[in-house]
Amino acid sequence: MKKIVVFAVALMCVASLFAAPKNKGKKAGDGKIKIGIINNPPSESGYRAANVKDFEAVFTADKGYEVKTFYSLKNDEQLNAASQFITDGVDYILLSAAATDGWTSVLKKAQRAGIKVFLFDRMINVKDNLYEAAVVSDMAKEGETAVNWLKALGLKEYNVVHIQGAMGSDAQIGRTGALDAEFAKGSMKKIVQQTATWDEAEAKKIVESVINSKENFNVIYAENDGMAKGAVAALDEAGITHGVNGKVVVMGFDCNKWALRELLAGNWNYDGQCSPFQAAVIENMIKTGKVPSKKIISDEKGFDAKTISQADIDTYGLGD
């Protein structure tokens, strides 16, 4: 009889082991929720620095999180990091991908391992059953809002220097789309369209090259504030006026406070908002287990130098 009881208890233990649900947020061993965060490096831009800081502030050790982070602008390096996080046995992967393609295989691997994936900042090209939810900006809408603002200026001609972000990223694709449509229609002329990979110094070189070529241009459409800053530095060195009442219209994205101050001073003309604050939304879904929508869009707008106020800068500006 004693042997039968021992055998029954053993069977119950085995059954409970296999019946235990996967990924309930906390590991049984140390009670920590294990998070793997994959993002672009904070040095990429003021926006990214604010984005990284937001996640650091939300997912902290004193709230019960054990966090591993990986930063890269290269998609293949991010993919390798995701695979390593899966091997490490994290509970959740939070992902802002460097490029939209190439993620299906690794996300399937995460799903098989019972690891839940949340996208933030950027979408990727995968079936939506491979991630829990995406907390993102509508990058295409950002581009449409900016281009509609530009068209509303009613310029006699639009000769555009288009400085792109990292090619293949959701931000670059979205902010490029509406402008490409105008180029295709012939309503705007593409003087140059070149990537500076979010880098200020590279953007400056692009504009310097256009100036040296003697091409006529009157719009700089830079896909982030840092690149707009580099472009303006090239204009200043060449003695070309810009901003309100200047020769060249200057447009940026992200709404860093220093960039919005350039609008307020009339040195730039437009800045498109891109909210970096997604961490608290994701944490709430992790804590409650409730996902209100597969895609949660941040509410964003654009700012005009002629109407922006100090209150706008204080409310919407990023950084110092």
N, C-alpha and C positions, 0 to 999 in steps of 0.2 A: 504493500500500500504506500509506504514511504517513497519508493521509487517512482510510483505512478504520480504522486503529488509533485515531486521534483521535476519530472518530465513535463507535467502540465504547466508548471510555472515557467519552465524554460521555453515552452512553445508560446506562451503569452508574451514573454519578453521579445522573442523573435518577431512575433506578429506586430507588436507595437512599434518595433524598430522600422519595419517595412511600411507600416501604415502612417508613419509620421509625415505630415504635409511638408512639402518643400518650401523653403524661402518664406518663413513667417516674419522676416525682418530681423529677428535677433537670433544669434547663434546660441545653442544651449551651453557651450563651454564657458564663454566669458561675458555673455550678456550684451556684447557690443553689436551694433548694427554696422556691418562692413560695407563701405561705400567706395567705389572706384570712379573717380572723376577724370574725364578726358576732355581737354579743352585746348584752345590756342594759347600761346604764352602771353602773360600780362604785358610784356614789352611790345606786343603787336600794335596796340593803340590805347588811347585813353579809355575807350569803351571797354576793351578787354580787361584792362586793369580794374575797372569798376566791377565787371562781371566776375572776375576771379575773387575779388574782395568780398562780393556778395555771398558767394558759395562758402568762403572761409568763415564768414560771420554766422552763417546758418548751421552748417554741419560741423559742429565742434565736439571735442572730446567730452566736455562737461555735460553735454546733452545726450551722451551715450553712443556717439559715432566714432568708428575707427575709419579714418579717411586716407586713401591713397590717391595721389594725383599724378597725372602725366600731361605735359604740355608740349605741343608740337604744331607747326604749320604744315607738316607733311602727312598726308593721309596714310601712307604705308606704315609710318612710325606709330600713328594712332591705332591702326589695325593691330599691330603687334602688341601694343600696350593693352588693348581690349582682350586679346587672347591670354595675356599674362594675368590679367585681373580674373578671368574665368578660371584659370589654373589655380590662382590664389584662393578661390572660393569666396569672392565677395557676394554680398546679398543683392546689391544694386549697382548698375553701371549708369552713370549720368554722362551724357555724350553731347558735345558740340563738335561736329565733324569738320575737318579741314576741307573735305570735298564731299559731294553728294553721292558719288558712286563707290561701289566696292564693299558695301557693308552687309550684304545679305548673309553670306556664309558665317561670319563671326557672330551675327545676331542670332542666327539659328543655333549656333553652338551655345550661346548664352541661354537661350530658351530651353534647350535640352538639359542644361545644368540647373535649371530652376532659378536663374538669375533674371531679375526684372530690369528692363532698360527704360530710362526716361531720356528723351531728347530735349535739349534746350538750345535756345538762340537760333539754331539752324535745322532745317529739314534735311532728310536724306532720301535717296531713291530706294526704298524697301517697302514691302507690304506692311500695312499698319498692324498686322497681328504679331509682328516681331518686336514691338515696343509697347509699353503701357500707355504713354501719352507724350505729346510734344508741347513744350511751353516755348513759344517762338514769336519772333516778329514776322509780319507779313512783308517780306523783302520786296516782292513784286509791287505791293501797294506803296511802299516807300518810294520806289522808283517812279511809279505813276503819279504820286503826289508831287514829287519834285519836278517832273517833266511838265505836268499840267501847270504848275506855278510858273515855270520858264516860258511856256507858250503864252500864258496870260500877260506877260510883259509886252507882247506885241512888237517885238523888235523887227526892224526892216529885214534883217537877215540873221541867221543863226549859224555862226561858224564855230564849231565846238571842239575843244580839246578835252577828250574823254580819258580820264585817268582811272583805270580799273583796279579793284582789289585782287586778292588771290584768286586766280582763275579756277573755276569749277566749284567755288564755295557758294553756298546758298545766298549769301549777301551779295556777292559779285553778280551772280546770275539774275537775281531779283532787281538790283539797282541798274543793271545794264539793259534789261528787257524793254522798258518803255522808251528809252533813248534810241535803241536799235530800231524800234518801230518807226520813229521819226526819221531816222537816216534812210530807212527803206522807202518811205513815202516821198522823200526828197524835200520835206519841210524844214529839215536841218541838215547842215553839211558837216560831215565828219572830217575834221582837219587831221586829227590823229586819234587813235584808240589804242591804248597801250597799258599794260599792267605795271604797277609799281609795287604790287604785293603788300599794300597797306603802308609802305615805307615813305617817310617824308623826304629823305635824301634822293631816292629814286624818282619821286614825283618832280622834284626840283630839276633833275637832269632832263626829264622828258620835256618840261616847259622850256628850259634853256635851249634844247635842240629845236623846238618849234620856232622860238624867237630867232635863233640863228639862221633858220631856213627862210626867214622873211615871209612866212605864211601869214595871211591875215586871219585873225581869230578874235572873237569877242565874248566867248563863254568858256569858262573852265568848270567842268563837271567832274568833281573828284569824289570817289566813293567812300572816303572817310575824311575826318577832320585833319588828321596828320598829313595826308597827301595834299589836301587843299592848302595847308600851311606851307608845305614845300613849294607848291606852285606859286603862291603869293610871294615867297622869297625871291623866286626867279623874276617875277614881274617887277618887284621893287628894285632889284639890281639893274634891270634894264630901263628903269624909269617909266614903266607903263602903268597908268592909273587903273584903279580897280575899285569895285564896291559901288555904293550909291554915288551916282553922278560920275563914275569912272568909266573908262573905255571897256573894261573887261568885267563881266558878271562872274562872281565867284560863288560856287556852290559846294557844300560839304555835307557830311552825314555824321551822326552820333550825338551831337549836342553836348560836347565837353563845355564846361563853363568858360574856359578861355576862348573857345571858338564862338560861343554866343556873345561874348564881350566884343569880339571882332564885328559881329553883326550890329550890336548896339552902337559901336563907334562908326559904323558905316563903311568899314573896310571890306567886309564880305556882304553878300546879298541874301543868301539862303542857307539854312542848315536843317537837315532832316533828322527827326528824332528816331532813336533806336534804343529801346529800353533794355538795360542789362540785368534787370532784377527778376530772376526766375526761380531762385533757390527756395524761397519761402513757399511758393506755390507747389513745387515738387515735394518739399518736406511734408506739407499738409497731406498730400496724397499718400505718401509713405506711412505717415502716422495713422491716418484714418482708414487706409485701404480703399478709399473712394476716389474714383476718377470721373469728374463731372463731364469731361469731353475728351475725345481722342486728340484734339488739337486745340490748344488754348492760346489765343492770339493776344499779344500785348497791344494796348491802345496807344497809338502814336500819331504825331502830326508833324508839320513842317513850320519853320519860323522864318519870317521875312524881316529884313533889316529895317524896313520902314515902320513896322508895327511892334517889334519886340520891345519888351520892357525889362527893367531890372527884376521885377517880380517873376517874370518868366525864367530868367537866368537862375534865380534863387530856387525856384520850384522844380525846374526840369534839367538844369545843368548838372553834368557829371564832374566829379573831382573837385579841385580847388579853384 
